[in-house]
């Protein structure tokens, strides 16, 4: 009977050791699970932060791109307007130059006419001077 009690005590102790080992293993697994849950929460928070930052960056990029496009469109519009204004000014200056050239041509024609008239007048004056000189010479001789 003592052997049976000893056997039962030994088996009970072995069982207690096994139960203690199982309990220790369960506690360790629970700690591990808790640690993994905490890490999962941290990773989820990090993911949320990264996602929010990504969305903010996308929004900032979109706004920056839209602003730059608007600036470029404004600059293009101003450049086109400036080019149009310059083209109109060139056309106006060409018209003025044509009018000036026409006026110069008319003046040159008048100058030519005046020169012809002056040449004729000079010839008449010279002819008159010769006649006067001849008349004076004839008058002296008589």
N, CA, C and O atoms as CSV, one atom per row, in Angstrom:
chain,resi,resn,atom,element,x,y,z
A,1,UNK,N,N,0.793,-1.178,0.000
A,1,UNK,CA,C,0.000,0.000,0.000
A,1,UNK,C,C,0.847,1.258,0.000
A,1,UNK,O,O,0.510,2.263,-0.626
A,2,UNK,N,N,1.906,1.178,0.688
A,2,UNK,CA,C,2.823,2.296,0.732
A,2,UNK,C,C,3.385,2.499,-0.665
A,2,UNK,O,O,3.565,3.641,-1.087
A,3,UNK,N,N,3.661,1.459,-1.373
A,3,UNK,CA,C,4.172,1.595,-2.728
A,3,UNK,C,C,3.139,2.254,-3.632
A,3,UNK,O,O,3.463,3.064,-4.501
A,4,UNK,N,N,1.909,1.885,-3.400
A,4,UNK,CA,C,0.844,2.467,-4.227
A,4,UNK,C,C,0.741,3.950,-3.899
A,4,UNK,O,O,0.592,4.785,-4.791
A,5,UNK,N,N,0.821,4.270,-2.615
A,5,UNK,CA,C,0.741,5.689,-2.241
A,5,UNK,C,C,1.922,6.455,-2.823
A,5,UNK,O,O,1.780,7.578,-3.308
A,6,UNK,N,N,3.061,5.838,-2.763
A,6,UNK,CA,C,4.244,6.485,-3.324
A,6,UNK,C,C,4.078,6.664,-4.821
A,6,UNK,O,O,4.397,7.709,-5.387
A,7,UNK,N,N,3.577,5.628,-5.433
A,7,UNK,CA,C,3.356,5.695,-6.879
A,7,UNK,C,C,2.363,6.796,-7.190
A,7,UNK,O,O,2.556,7.584,-8.115
A,8,UNK,N,N,1.310,6.840,-6.414
A,8,UNK,CA,C,0.289,7.860,-6.656
A,8,UNK,C,C,0.855,9.249,-6.374
A,8,UNK,O,O,0.560,10.205,-7.092
A,9,UNK,N,N,1.672,9.355,-5.321
A,9,UNK,CA,C,2.299,10.643,-5.010
A,9,UNK,C,C,3.243,11.070,-6.137
A,9,UNK,O,O,3.273,12.233,-6.538
A,10,UNK,N,N,3.999,10.114,-6.627
A,10,UNK,CA,C,4.920,10.412,-7.724
A,10,UNK,C,C,4.149,10.833,-8.970
A,10,UNK,O,O,4.514,11.784,-9.660
A,11,UNK,N,N,3.091,10.108,-9.233
A,11,UNK,CA,C,2.284,10.454,-10.421
A,11,UNK,C,C,1.610,11.802,-10.214
A,11,UNK,O,O,1.498,12.596,-11.149
A,12,UNK,N,N,1.161,12.060,-8.989
A,12,UNK,CA,C,0.529,13.345,-8.696
A,12,UNK,C,C,1.539,14.470,-8.868
A,12,UNK,O,O,1.224,15.524,-9.422
A,13,UNK,N,N,2.767,14.234,-8.382
A,13,UNK,CA,C,3.815,15.255,-8.527
A,13,UNK,C,C,4.141,15.463,-10.003
A,13,UNK,O,O,4.313,16.594,-10.456
A,14,UNK,N,N,4.224,14.367,-10.745
A,14,UNK,CA,C,4.502,14.471,-12.183
A,14,UNK,C,C,3.375,15.237,-12.867
A,14,UNK,O,O,3.607,16.076,-13.737
A,15,UNK,N,N,2.162,14.928,-12.455
A,15,UNK,CA,C,1.010,15.606,-13.032
A,15,UNK,C,C,1.058,17.091,-12.683
A,15,UNK,O,O,0.795,17.948,-13.527
A,16,UNK,N,N,1.401,17.386,-11.415
A,16,UNK,CA,C,1.510,18.796,-11.016
A,16,UNK,C,C,2.601,19.498,-11.813
A,16,UNK,O,O,2.423,20.637,-12.244
A,17,UNK,N,N,3.711,18.834,-12.007
A,17,UNK,CA,C,4.809,19.405,-12.795
A,17,UNK,C,C,4.349,19.625,-14.218
A,17,UNK,O,O,4.620,20.667,-14.816
A,18,UNK,N,N,3.640,18.624,-14.768
A,18,UNK,CA,C,3.138,18.764,-16.139
A,18,UNK,C,C,2.135,19.912,-16.224
A,18,UNK,O,O,2.148,20.703,-17.167
A,19,UNK,N,N,1.255,19.983,-15.205
A,19,UNK,CA,C,0.257,21.056,-15.198
A,19,UNK,C,C,0.956,22.407,-15.058
A,19,UNK,O,O,0.591,23.377,-15.720
A,20,UNK,N,N,1.971,22.457,-14.182
A,20,UNK,CA,C,2.731,23.697,-13.995
A,20,UNK,C,C,3.426,24.076,-15.301
A,20,UNK,O,O,3.446,25.247,-15.679
A,21,UNK,N,N,3.990,23.094,-15.984
A,21,UNK,CA,C,4.644,23.364,-17.269
A,21,UNK,C,C,3.636,23.882,-18.286
A,21,UNK,O,O,3.892,24.831,-19.027
A,22,UNK,N,N,2.464,23.214,-18.294
A,22,UNK,CA,C,1.409,23.636,-19.225
A,22,UNK,C,C,0.955,25.043,-18.864
A,22,UNK,O,O,0.767,25.886,-19.741
A,23,UNK,N,N,0.775,25.301,-17.541
A,23,UNK,CA,C,0.377,26.641,-17.100
A,23,UNK,C,C,1.426,27.678,-17.506
A,23,UNK,O,O,1.095,28.750,-18.014
A,24,UNK,N,N,2.690,27.341,-17.275
A,24,UNK,CA,C,3.772,28.262,-17.650
A,24,UNK,C,C,3.771,28.506,-19.161
A,24,UNK,O,O,3.965,29.628,-19.631
A,25,UNK,N,N,3.548,27.425,-19.901
A,25,UNK,CA,C,3.505,27.555,-21.363
A,25,UNK,C,C,2.321,28.405,-21.792
A,25,UNK,O,O,2.440,29.243,-22.686
A,26,UNK,N,N,1.171,28.186,-21.148
A,26,UNK,CA,C,-0.012,28.993,-21.458
A,26,UNK,C,C,0.227,30.469,-21.129
A,26,UNK,O,O,-0.126,31.359,-21.904
A,27,UNK,N,N,0.830,30.704,-19.969
A,27,UNK,CA,C,1.131,32.088,-19.566
A,27,UNK,C,C,2.073,32.726,-20.581
A,27,UNK,O,O,1.882,33.878,-20.971
A,28,UNK,N,N,3.074,31.989,-21.004
A,28,UNK,CA,C,4.023,32.512,-21.992
A,28,UNK,C,C,3.328,32.786,-23.316
A,28,UNK,O,O,3.592,33.801,-23.961
A,29,UNK,N,N,2.440,31.882,-23.725
A,29,UNK,CA,C,1.691,32.081,-24.961
A,29,UNK,C,C,0.766,33.298,-24.835
A,29,UNK,O,O,0.610,34.067,-25.784
A,30,UNK,N,N,0.149,33.466,-23.646
A,30,UNK,CA,C,-0.716,34.625,-23.429
A,30,UNK,C,C,0.097,35.923,-23.513
A,30,UNK,O,O,-0.335,36.909,-24.110
A,31,UNK,N,N,1.276,35.893,-22.902
A,31,UNK,CA,C,2.163,37.067,-22.985
A,31,UNK,C,C,2.520,37.354,-24.442
A,31,UNK,O,O,2.519,38.504,-24.881
A,32,UNK,N,N,2.817,36.319,-25.158
A,32,UNK,CA,C,3.190,36.476,-26.566
A,32,UNK,C,C,2.015,37.040,-27.366
A,32,UNK,O,O,2.185,37.943,-28.185
A,33,UNK,N,N,0.830,36.499,-27.121
A,33,UNK,CA,C,-0.380,36.977,-27.808
A,33,UNK,C,C,-0.614,38.440,-27.467
A,33,UNK,O,O,-0.897,39.251,-28.350
A,34,UNK,N,N,-0.497,38.781,-26.181
A,34,UNK,CA,C,-0.688,40.168,-25.755
A,34,UNK,C,C,0.337,41.075,-26.445
A,34,UNK,O,O,0.004,42.155,-26.931
A,35,UNK,N,N,1.581,40.614,-26.474
A,35,UNK,CA,C,2.647,41.378,-27.138
A,35,UNK,C,C,2.342,41.561,-28.624
A,35,UNK,O,O,2.533,42.646,-29.174
A,36,UNK,N,N,1.867,40.491,-29.272
A,36,UNK,CA,C,1.524,40.582,-30.699
A,36,UNK,C,C,0.336,41.521,-30.926
A,36,UNK,O,O,0.302,42.262,-31.908
A,37,UNK,N,N,-0.638,41.484,-30.008
A,37,UNK,CA,C,-1.788,42.387,-30.123
A,37,UNK,C,C,-1.324,43.837,-29.993
A,37,UNK,O,O,-1.767,44.702,-30.748
A,38,UNK,N,N,-0.428,44.104,-29.030
A,38,UNK,CA,C,0.113,45.454,-28.847
A,38,UNK,C,C,0.876,45.901,-30.100
A,38,UNK,O,O,0.728,47.033,-30.560
A,39,UNK,N,N,1.679,45.006,-30.634
A,39,UNK,CA,C,2.440,45.326,-31.849
A,39,UNK,C,C,1.495,45.575,-33.024
A,39,UNK,O,O,1.729,46.471,-33.835
A,40,UNK,N,N,0.433,44.782,-33.112
A,40,UNK,CA,C,-0.561,44.965,-34.173
A,40,UNK,C,C,-1.206,46.347,-34.048
A,40,UNK,O,O,-1.389,47.041,-35.048
A,41,UNK,N,N,-1.553,46.748,-32.806
A,41,UNK,CA,C,-2.145,48.074,-32.584
A,41,UNK,C,C,-1.182,49.182,-33.014
A,41,UNK,O,O,-1.581,50.142,-33.673
A,42,UNK,N,N,0.086,49.038,-32.635
A,42,UNK,CA,C,1.089,50.031,-33.025
A,42,UNK,C,C,1.230,50.095,-34.541
A,42,UNK,O,O,1.284,51.178,-35.125
A,43,UNK,N,N,1.288,48.927,-35.169
A,43,UNK,CA,C,1.416,48.890,-36.636
A,43,UNK,C,C,0.184,49.496,-37.306
A,43,UNK,O,O,0.304,50.187,-38.318
A,44,UNK,N,N,-1.000,49.240,-36.744
A,44,UNK,CA,C,-2.231,49.805,-37.290
A,44,UNK,C,C,-2.208,51.341,-37.168
A,44,UNK,O,O,-2.598,52.057,-38.090
A,45,UNK,N,N,-1.736,51.824,-35.998
A,45,UNK,CA,C,-1.626,53.279,-35.811
A,45,UNK,C,C,-0.621,53.878,-36.795
A,45,UNK,O,O,-0.854,54.935,-37.381
A,46,UNK,N,N,0.506,53.172,-36.963
A,46,UNK,CA,C,1.510,53.642,-37.925
A,46,UNK,C,C,0.929,53.672,-39.330
A,46,UNK,O,O,1.155,54.616,-40.086
A,47,UNK,N,N,0.175,52.625,-39.672
A,47,UNK,CA,C,-0.453,52.555,-40.989
A,47,UNK,C,C,-1.429,53.710,-41.179
A,47,UNK,O,O,-1.466,54.329,-42.243
A,48,UNK,N,N,-2.215,53.997,-40.155
A,48,UNK,CA,C,-3.160,55.113,-40.233
A,48,UNK,C,C,-2.421,56.434,-40.429
A,48,UNK,O,O,-2.826,57.265,-41.241
A,49,UNK,N,N,-1.326,56.621,-39.673
A,49,UNK,CA,C,-0.525,57.844,-39.817
A,49,UNK,C,C,0.072,57.956,-41.218
A,49,UNK,O,O,0.018,59.014,-41.844
A,50,UNK,N,N,0.639,56.853,-41.700
A,50,UNK,CA,C,1.243,56.849,-43.040
A,50,UNK,C,C,0.177,57.095,-44.105
A,50,UNK,O,O,0.410,57.822,-45.071
A,51,UNK,N,N,-0.995,56.485,-43.922
A,51,UNK,CA,C,-2.090,56.680,-44.885
A,51,UNK,C,C,-2.546,58.139,-44.878
A,51,UNK,O,O,-2.769,58.736,-45.931
A,52,UNK,N,N,-2.681,58.706,-43.672
A,52,UNK,CA,C,-3.096,60.109,-43.572
A,52,UNK,C,C,-2.043,61.015,-44.205
A,52,UNK,O,O,-2.378,61.963,-44.916
A,53,UNK,N,N,-0.771,60.721,-43.945
A,53,UNK,CA,C,0.311,61.523,-44.535
A,53,UNK,C,C,0.309,61.390,-46.056
A,53,UNK,O,O,0.515,62.369,-46.773
A,54,UNK,N,N,0.074,60.171,-46.539
A,54,UNK,CA,C,0.005,59.936,-47.996
A,54,UNK,C,C,-1.123,60.761,-48.614
A,54,UNK,O,O,-0.944,61.395,-49.654
A,55,UNK,N,N,-2.287,60.746,-47.961
A,55,UNK,CA,C,-3.428,61.512,-48.477
A,55,UNK,C,C,-3.124,63.007,-48.454
A,55,UNK,O,O,-3.479,63.728,-49.386
A,56,UNK,N,N,-2.470,63.473,-47.393
A,56,UNK,CA,C,-2.115,64.888,-47.308
A,56,UNK,C,C,-1.121,65.253,-48.410
A,56,UNK,O,O,-1.235,66.306,-49.038
A,57,UNK,N,N,-0.148,64.373,-48.634
A,57,UNK,CA,C,0.828,64.617,-49.702
A,57,UNK,C,C,0.153,64.649,-51.071
A,57,UNK,O,O,0.490,65.474,-51.921
A,58,UNK,N,N,-0.806,63.740,-51.276
A,58,UNK,CA,C,-1.538,63.736,-52.551
A,58,UNK,C,C,-2.306,65.043,-52.720
A,58,UNK,O,O,-2.314,65.639,-53.797
A,59,UNK,N,N,-2.959,65.483,-51.623
A,59,UNK,CA,C,-3.719,66.735,-51.672
A,59,UNK,C,C,-2.790,67.912,-51.933
A,59,UNK,O,O,-3.084,68.767,-52.768
A,60,UNK,N,N,-1.667,67.956,-51.218
A,60,UNK,CA,C,-0.700,69.044,-51.403
A,60,UNK,C,C,-0.167,69.049,-52.834
A,60,UNK,O,O,-0.047,70.104,-53.457
A,61,UNK,N,N,0.151,67.856,-53.348
A,61,UNK,CA,C,0.667,67.755,-54.713
A,61,UNK,C,C,-0.379,68.226,-55.721
A,61,UNK,O,O,-0.068,68.954,-56.664
A,62,UNK,N,N,-1.623,67.796,-55.505
A,62,UNK,CA,C,-2.710,68.199,-56.413
A,62,UNK,C,C,-2.879,69.719,-56.388
A,62,UNK,O,O,-3.005,70.355,-57.435
A,63,UNK,N,N,-2.882,70.300,-55.174
A,63,UNK,CA,C,-3.038,71.749,-55.051
A,63,UNK,C,C,-1.866,72.478,-55.685
A,63,UNK,O,O,-2.046,73.469,-56.391
A,64,UNK,N,N,-0.663,71.978,-55.426
A,64,UNK,CA,C,0.540,72.600,-55.996
A,64,UNK,C,C,0.516,72.508,-57.522
A,64,UNK,O,O,0.841,73.471,-58.216
A,65,UNK,N,N,0.130,71.351,-58.029
A,65,UNK,CA,C,0.052,71.161,-59.480
A,65,UNK,C,C,-1.012,72.068,-60.087
A,65,UNK,O,O,-0.787,72.695,-61.122
A,66,UNK,N,N,-2.175,72.134,-59.437
A,66,UNK,CA,C,-3.244,73.004,-59.936
A,66,UNK,C,C,-2.796,74.461,-59.938
A,66,UNK,O,O,-3.052,75.201,-60.888
A,67,UNK,N,N,-2.114,74.869,-58.845
A,67,UNK,CA,C,-1.633,76.252,-58.745
A,67,UNK,C,C,-0.612,76.536,-59.855
A,67,UNK,O,O,-0.661,77.587,-60.495
A,68,UNK,N,N,0.304,75.600,-60.076
A,68,UNK,CA,C,1.332,75.790,-61.110
A,68,UNK,C,C,0.688,75.837,-62.493
A,68,UNK,O,O,1.067,76.658,-63.329
A,69,UNK,N,N,-0.280,74.964,-62.734
A,69,UNK,CA,C,-0.982,74.981,-64.028
A,69,UNK,C,C,-1.667,76.327,-64.216
A,69,UNK,O,O,-1.616,76.904,-65.302
A,70,UNK,N,N,-2.306,76.829,-63.166
A,70,UNK,CA,C,-2.985,78.128,-63.249
A,70,UNK,C,C,-1.982,79.242,-63.548
A,70,UNK,O,O,-2.238,80.119,-64.372
A,71,UNK,N,N,-0.837,79.191,-62.864
A,71,UNK,CA,C,0.207,80.198,-63.116
A,71,UNK,C,C,0.679,80.132,-64.570
A,71,UNK,O,O,0.841,81.160,-65.227
A,72,UNK,N,N,0.897,78.908,-65.063
A,72,UNK,CA,C,1.367,78.748,-66.441
A,72,UNK,C,C,0.302,79.196,-67.444
A,72,UNK,O,O,0.623,79.813,-68.460
A,73,UNK,N,N,-0.966,78.885,-67.157
A,73,UNK,CA,C,-2.046,79.317,-68.042
A,73,UNK,C,C,-2.139,80.842,-68.053
A,73,UNK,O,O,-2.356,81.444,-69.105
A,74,UNK,N,N,-1.977,81.470,-66.882
A,74,UNK,CA,C,-2.007,82.934,-66.797
A,74,UNK,C,C,-0.843,83.525,-67.580
A,74,UNK,O,O,-1.016,84.478,-68.340
A,75,UNK,N,N,0.351,82.950,-67.389
A,75,UNK,CA,C,1.531,83.438,-68.108
A,75,UNK,C,C,1.349,83.276,-69.615
A,75,UNK,O,O,1.707,84.166,-70.387
A,76,UNK,N,N,0.794,82.141,-70.030
A,76,UNK,CA,C,0.551,81.897,-71.456
A,76,UNK,C,C,-0.450,82.904,-72.002
A,76,UNK,O,O,-0.254,83.451,-73.087
A,77,UNK,N,N,-1.523,83.152,-71.253
A,77,UNK,CA,C,-2.535,84.127,-71.674
A,77,UNK,C,C,-1.902,85.514,-71.826
A,77,UNK,O,O,-2.150,86.213,-72.809
A,78,UNK,N,N,-1.081,85.904,-70.843
A,78,UNK,CA,C,-0.415,87.204,-70.897
A,78,UNK,C,C,0.554,87.277,-72.071
A,78,UNK,O,O,0.650,88.305,-72.742
A,79,UNK,N,N,1.272,86.182,-72.315
A,79,UNK,CA,C,2.224,86.161,-73.433
A,79,UNK,C,C,1.477,86.280,-74.764
A,79,UNK,O,O,1.909,87.001,-75.663
A,80,UNK,N,N,0.357,85.570,-74.879
A,80,UNK,CA,C,-0.440,85.667,-76.116
A,80,UNK,C,C,-0.981,87.081,-76.299
A,80,UNK,O,O,-0.965,87.620,-77.406
A,81,UNK,N,N,-1.462,87.679,-75.207
A,81,UNK,CA,C,-2.002,89.044,-75.286
A,81,UNK,C,C,-0.890,90.015,-75.676
A,81,UNK,O,O,-1.083,90.898,-76.512
A,82,UNK,N,N,0.281,89.837,-75.053
A,82,UNK,CA,C,1.424,90.700,-75.371
A,82,UNK,C,C,1.819,90.541,-76.840
A,82,UNK,O,O,2.092,91.525,-77.526
A,83,UNK,N,N,1.846,89.290,-77.318
A,83,UNK,CA,C,2.198,89.042,-78.721
A,83,UNK,C,C,1.162,89.682,-79.650
A,83,UNK,O,O,1.517,90.272,-80.670
A,84,UNK,N,N,-0.116,89.562,-79.290
A,84,UNK,CA,C,-1.178,90.156,-80.096
A,84,UNK,C,C,-1.033,91.675,-80.123
A,84,UNK,O,O,-1.144,92.304,-81.175
A,85,UNK,N,N,-0.780,92.261,-78.929
A,85,UNK,CA,C,-0.605,93.719,-78.857
A,85,UNK,C,C,0.592,94.159,-79.696
A,85,UNK,O,O,0.520,95.161,-80.408
A,86,UNK,N,N,1.693,93.410,-79.611
A,86,UNK,CA,C,2.884,93.759,-80.387
A,86,UNK,C,C,2.619,93.614,-81.884
A,86,UNK,O,O,3.071,94.438,-82.680
A,87,UNK,N,N,1.887,92.568,-82.266
A,87,UNK,CA,C,1.567,92.374,-83.677
A,87,UNK,C,C,0.717,93.535,-84.179
A,87,UNK,O,O,0.948,94.059,-85.269
A,88,UNK,N,N,-0.282,93.937,-83.365
A,88,UNK,CA,C,-1.131,95.067,-83.748
A,88,UNK,C,C,-0.301,96.350,-83.857
A,88,UNK,O,O,-0.511,97.154,-84.765
A,89,UNK,N,N,0.644,96.535,-82.925
A,89,UNK,CA,C,1.498,97.727,-82.973
A,89,UNK,C,C,2.375,97.700,-84.221
A,89,UNK,O,O,2.575,98.732,-84.861
A,90,UNK,N,N,2.899,96.522,-84.571
A,90,UNK,CA,C,3.721,96.393,-85.784
A,90,UNK,C,C,2.884,96.741,-87.013
A,90,UNK,O,O,3.336,97.462,-87.903
A,91,UNK,N,N,1.654,96.218,-87.049
A,91,UNK,CA,C,0.768,96.506,-88.192
A,91,UNK,C,C,0.505,98.008,-88.272
A,91,UNK,O,O,0.543,98.591,-89.355
A,92,UNK,N,N,0.238,98.633,-87.126
A,92,UNK,CA,C,-0.011,100.082,-87.103
A,92,UNK,C,C,1.229,100.851,-87.556
A,92,UNK,O,O,1.125,101.819,-88.310
A,93,UNK,N,N,2.392,100.419,-87.095
A,93,UNK,CA,C,3.638,101.091,-87.492
A,93,UNK,C,C,3.883,100.911,-88.994
A,93,UNK,O,O,4.363,101.830,-89.658
A,94,UNK,N,N,3.551,99.720,-89.534
A,94,UNK,CA,C,3.707,99.500,-90.973
A,94,UNK,C,C,2.779,100.423,-91.756
A,94,UNK,O,O,3.158,100.968,-92.792
A,95,UNK,N,N,1.541,100.592,-91.242
A,95,UNK,CA,C,0.608,101.522,-91.911
A,95,UNK,C,C,1.161,102.943,-91.888
A,95,UNK,O,O,1.137,103.657,-92.890
A,96,UNK,N,N,1.667,103.335,-90.700
A,96,UNK,CA,C,2.242,104.678,-90.584
A,96,UNK,C,C,3.435,104.835,-91.519
A,96,UNK,O,O,3.616,105.883,-92.139
A,97,UNK,N,N,4.252,103.778,-91.616
A,97,UNK,CA,C,5.411,103.845,-92.510
A,97,UNK,C,C,4.952,103.978,-93.961
A,97,UNK,O,O,5.533,104.748,-94.726
A,98,UNK,N,N,3.907,103.230,-94.346
A,98,UNK,CA,C,3.378,103.344,-95.699
A,98,UNK,C,C,2.866,104.757,-95.964
A,98,UNK,O,O,3.104,105.331,-97.027
A,99,UNK,N,N,2.148,105.312,-94.963
A,99,UNK,CA,C,1.630,106.679,-95.130
A,99,UNK,C,C,2.785,107.675,-95.227
A,99,UNK,O,O,2.736,108.615,-96.019
A,100,UNK,N,N,3.824,107.462,-94.415
A,100,UNK,CA,C,4.996,108.335,-94.462
A,100,UNK,C,C,5.693,108.205,-95.807
A,100,UNK,O,O,6.102,109.204,-96.399
A,101,UNK,N,N,5.830,106.966,-96.293
A,101,UNK,CA,C,6.458,106.749,-97.603
A,101,UNK,C,C,5.637,107.423,-98.709
A,101,UNK,O,O,6.196,108.043,-99.614
A,102,UNK,N,N,4.300,107.295,-98.628
A,102,UNK,CA,C,3.439,107.971,-99.612
A,102,UNK,C,C,3.634,109.483,-99.552
A,102,UNK,O,O,3.725,110.150,-100.583
A,103,UNK,N,N,3.697,110.018,-98.318
A,103,UNK,CA,C,3.891,111.469,-98.167
A,103,UNK,C,C,5.245,111.886,-98.725
A,103,UNK,O,O,5.368,112.918,-99.385
A,104,UNK,N,N,6.275,111.059,-98.448
A,104,UNK,CA,C,7.613,111.363,-98.974
A,104,UNK,C,C,7.601,111.324,-100.496
A,104,UNK,O,O,8.185,112.190,-101.148
A,105,UNK,N,N,6.925,110.298,-101.073
A,105,UNK,CA,C,6.833,110.198,-102.531
A,105,UNK,C,C,6.164,111.442,-103.120
A,105,UNK,O,O,6.622,111.978,-104.129
A,106,UNK,N,N,5.075,111.898,-102.485
A,106,UNK,CA,C,4.386,113.107,-102.959
A,106,UNK,C,C,5.283,114.321,-102.853
A,106,UNK,O,O,5.326,115.163,-103.750
A,107,UNK,N,N,6.010,114.403,-101.729
A,107,UNK,CA,C,6.926,115.540,-101.558
A,107,UNK,C,C,8.041,115.506,-102.585
A,107,UNK,O,O,8.442,116.542,-103.116
A,108,UNK,N,N,8.550,114.288,-102.866
A,108,UNK,CA,C,9.609,114.165,-103.875
A,108,UNK,C,C,9.091,114.597,-105.248
A,108,UNK,O,O,9.808,115.237,-106.017
A,109,UNK,N,N,7.830,114.237,-105.548
A,109,UNK,CA,C,7.241,114.683,-106.819
A,109,UNK,C,C,7.154,116.206,-106.854
A,109,UNK,O,O,7.452,116.830,-107.872
A,110,UNK,N,N,6.738,116.806,-105.719
A,110,UNK,CA,C,6.659,118.274,-105.663
A,110,UNK,C,C,8.037,118.896,-105.797
A,110,UNK,O,O,8.208,119.920,-106.458
A,111,UNK,N,N,9.045,118.251,-105.148
A,111,UNK,CA,C,10.415,118.757,-105.248
A,111,UNK,C,C,10.880,118.674,-106.702
A,111,UNK,O,O,11.494,119.605,-107.224
A,112,UNK,N,N,10.575,117.536,-107.351
A,112,UNK,CA,C,10.956,117.401,-108.765
A,112,UNK,C,C,10.278,118.484,-109.610
A,112,UNK,O,O,10.912,119.126,-110.447
A,113,UNK,N,N,8.956,118.675,-109.367
A,113,UNK,CA,C,8.234,119.727,-110.107
A,113,UNK,C,C,8.834,121.092,-109.823
A,113,UNK,O,O,9.007,121.899,-110.737
A,114,UNK,N,N,9.152,121.355,-108.564
A,114,UNK,CA,C,9.738,122.651,-108.188
A,114,UNK,C,C,11.101,122.822,-108.837
A,114,UNK,O,O,11.439,123.901,-109.325
A,115,UNK,N,N,11.900,121.719,-108.836
A,115,UNK,CA,C,13.215,121.799,-109.480
A,115,UNK,C,C,13.072,122.100,-110.975
A,115,UNK,O,O,13.806,122.917,-111.532
A,116,UNK,N,N,12.109,121.420,-111.611
A,116,UNK,CA,C,11.877,121.695,-113.049
A,116,UNK,C,C,11.479,123.154,-113.239
A,116,UNK,O,O,11.966,123.831,-114.145
A,117,UNK,N,N,10.580,123.631,-112.364
A,117,UNK,CA,C,10.131,125.024,-112.453
A,117,UNK,C,C,11.307,125.969,-112.224
A,117,UNK,O,O,11.446,126.972,-112.924
A,118,UNK,N,N,12.175,125.641,-111.218
A,118,UNK,CA,C,13.332,126.489,-110.918
A,118,UNK,C,C,14.315,126.489,-112.090
A,118,UNK,O,O,14.904,127.520,-112.413
A,119,UNK,N,N,14.488,125.326,-112.724
A,119,UNK,CA,C,15.393,125.254,-113.882
A,119,UNK,C,C,14.850,126.134,-115.016
A,119,UNK,O,O,15.595,126.875,-115.658
A,120,UNK,N,N,13.541,126.033,-115.244
A,120,UNK,CA,C,12.929,126.882,-116.278
A,120,UNK,C,C,13.059,128.357,-115.906
A,120,UNK,O,O,13.377,129.201,-116.743
A,121,UNK,N,N,12.801,128.651,-114.599
A,121,UNK,CA,C,12.877,130.048,-114.148
A,121,UNK,C,C,14.303,130.551,-114.278
A,121,UNK,O,O,14.528,131.694,-114.674
A,122,UNK,N,N,15.275,129.696,-113.944
A,122,UNK,CA,C,16.681,130.083,-114.046
A,122,UNK,C,C,17.039,130.359,-115.511
A,122,UNK,O,O,17.750,131.313,-115.829
A,123,UNK,N,N,16.526,129.495,-116.387
A,123,UNK,CA,C,16.800,129.694,-117.819
A,123,UNK,C,C,16.180,131.008,-118.288
A,123,UNK,O,O,16.780,131.748,-119.068
A,124,UNK,N,N,14.959,131.288,-117.798
A,124,UNK,CA,C,14.292,132.536,-118.177
A,124,UNK,C,C,15.083,133.724,-117.634
A,124,UNK,O,O,15.308,134.710,-118.336
A,125,UNK,N,N,15.506,133.612,-116.355
A,125,UNK,CA,C,16.270,134.712,-115.749
A,125,UNK,C,C,17.577,134.900,-116.509
A,125,UNK,O,O,17.979,136.024,-116.809
A,126,UNK,N,N,18.230,133.792,-116.813
A,126,UNK,CA,C,19.490,133.893,-117.547
A,126,UNK,C,C,19.256,134.527,-118.930
A,126,UNK,O,O,20.037,135.366,-119.379
A,127,UNK,N,N,18.186,134.115,-119.582
A,127,UNK,CA,C,17.840,134.662,-120.891
A,127,UNK,C,C,17.551,136.157,-120.767
A,127,UNK,O,O,17.971,136.960,-121.600
A,128,UNK,N,N,16.815,136.511,-119.695
A,128,UNK,CA,C,16.504,137.930,-119.469
A,128,UNK,C,C,17.776,138.715,-119.181
A,128,UNK,O,O,17.957,139.829,-119.672
A,129,UNK,N,N,18.656,138.118,-118.375
A,129,UNK,CA,C,19.915,138.802,-118.068
A,129,UNK,C,C,20.729,139.006,-119.342
A,129,UNK,O,O,21.336,140.058,-119.542
A,130,UNK,N,N,20.734,137.994,-120.192
A,130,UNK,CA,C,21.465,138.129,-121.460
A,130,UNK,C,C,20.833,139.224,-122.327
A,130,UNK,O,O,21.535,140.015,-122.957
A,131,UNK,N,N,19.508,139.254,-122.347
A,131,UNK,CA,C,18.806,140.298,-123.121
A,131,UNK,C,C,19.100,141.688,-122.557
A,131,UNK,O,O,19.315,142.654,-123.290
A,132,UNK,N,N,19.100,141.747,-121.207
A,132,UNK,CA,C,19.379,143.053,-120.576
A,132,UNK,C,C,20.806,143.455,-120.900
A,132,UNK,O,O,21.069,144.608,-121.242
A,133,UNK,N,N,21.726,142.508,-120.793
A,133,UNK,CA,C,23.124,142.825,-121.086
A,133,UNK,C,C,23.277,143.223,-122.544
A,133,UNK,O,O,24.028,144.149,-122.851
A,134,UNK,N,N,22.600,142.563,-123.422
A,134,UNK,CA,C,22.665,142.877,-124.838
A,134,UNK,C,C,22.039,144.254,-125.107
A,134,UNK,O,O,22.571,145.056,-125.874
A,135,UNK,N,N,20.917,144.498,-124.466
A,135,UNK,CA,C,20.247,145.775,-124.620
A,135,UNK,C,C,21.140,146.885,-124.074
A,135,UNK,O,O,21.240,147.959,-124.668
A,136,UNK,N,N,21.772,146.627,-122.968
A,136,UNK,CA,C,22.652,147.654,-122.372
A,136,UNK,C,C,23.852,147.868,-123.274
A,136,UNK,O,O,24.302,149.003,-123.437
A,137,UNK,N,N,24.368,146.835,-123.847
A,137,UNK,CA,C,25.515,146.952,-124.735
A,137,UNK,C,C,25.109,147.756,-126.005
A,137,UNK,O,O,25.838,148.626,-126.480
A,138,UNK,N,N,23.925,147.417,-126.514
A,138,UNK,CA,C,23.434,148.119,-127.683
A,138,UNK,C,C,23.177,149.605,-127.363
A,138,UNK,O,O,23.422,150.488,-128.185
A,139,UNK,N,N,22.693,149.839,-126.184
A,139,UNK,CA,C,22.406,151.222,-125.775
A,139,UNK,C,C,23.701,151.987,-125.638
A,139,UNK,O,O,23.714,153.177,-125.952
A,140,UNK,N,N,24.753,151.413,-125.207
A,140,UNK,CA,C,26.025,152.099,-125.039
A,140,UNK,C,C,26.630,152.380,-126.421
A,140,UNK,O,O,27.281,153.404,-126.629
A,141,UNK,N,N,26.419,151.516,-127.296
A,141,UNK,CA,C,27.006,151.694,-128.608
A,141,UNK,C,C,26.242,152.770,-129.381
A,141,UNK,O,O,26.815,153.385,-130.281
A,142,UNK,N,N,25.098,152.992,-129.094
A,142,UNK,CA,C,24.346,154.005,-129.850
A,142,UNK,C,C,24.458,155.327,-129.222
A,142,UNK,O,O,23.890,156.297,-129.722
